[in-house]
Amino acid sequence: MRELSRKDDPDDFATGALEDGTKVLIDRRAAARLPSRFGLTVRGMGRLKHLDLDLEAEQWGTLLYD
């Protein structure tokens, strides 16, 4: 996950929404393979903080290999 840069066109991304209403942009290639609902987990601290997708094994397979 990263901030939108000047070169990014929001129309090139699919839109997702978090439970609190926050909107996120998702790469269209990934969005086409993700389930309609999936979890995100924040891990790490400070500069090492990142988001992890919370998917079942079969969902990972679909995302990576279909």
Secondary structure, DSSP 8 states (H G I E B T S, - for coil): -----TT--GGGEEEEE-TTS-EEEEEHHHHTTS-SS-EEEEESSGGG-EEEEE--HHHHHHHHH-
